[in-house]
Amino acid sequence: MKTDLGDVLNKIGESFKQEIANESKVYLEVDIGKQAEKFGYSDMKEKYHGVSAVVPLKQALPGMKVMIDGRTFIRYAQFESGIAVPEYVAREAGLRYQTYQPNDSMILNFA
């Protein structure tokens, strides 16, 4: 099933394709609402504002880093692209996913 949300999530995955490492402990958060607007889906901006996709990175980027407990990501889903989102978002998107397996400690990279 193709949805606009699924399209946005696929485009996020494609945008970060070169930087993603599925099992990395270092990650970026990407606001799905802001990305939806950027990709031309302005009607989704408010609904998904503040809802983040987790983008696991091959390596840390310049910028501040904060240690995060991996249990923060309970009930998250990961797509083939490597990005992870809350499970309810994955269900709404209608894309195939698996349960996200974060590390015990994660490093949020503010870039």
Secondary structure, DSSP 8 states (H G I E B T S, - for coil): ---HHHHHHHHHHHHTGGGB-TT-SEEEEEEHHHHHHHTT-GGGHHHHTT-EEEEEBSS--SS-EEEEEGGGGTTEEE-TTS-EEEHHHHHHHT---EE----SEEEEE--
